[in-house]
């Protein structure tokens, strides 16, 4: 498990991680790439609120405050940690092909944007 996966924080009153490491990893990768909560939810079978919960407790929750370069660096760290020494992937092959670059965030994805 990579460093970011161990940074998952449990908030007071929570019993722990409600979703698997695989779900967290996929959500975090798609979030850093630039997908919306709704787009991520459609891909992983979660509703928007569930995705928001996973993102909100992640080390990447405030991606709009990151530059594209910072997001790219964080993304590359997650991609580098995708496969363990045995060739197994955290995502179970869900993310078979990943883009090389993060997507620029649109105006509605920027900090302070109105939905």
Buried (B, 14 or more C-beta within 10 A) or exposed (E): EBEBBEEBEEEEEEEEBEBEBBBBBBBBBBBBBBBBBEBBBBBBEBEBEBBBBBBEBBBBBEBEEBEBEBBBEBBBEBBEBBEEEEEEBBBEEBBEEBEEEBEEBEEEBEEEEEE
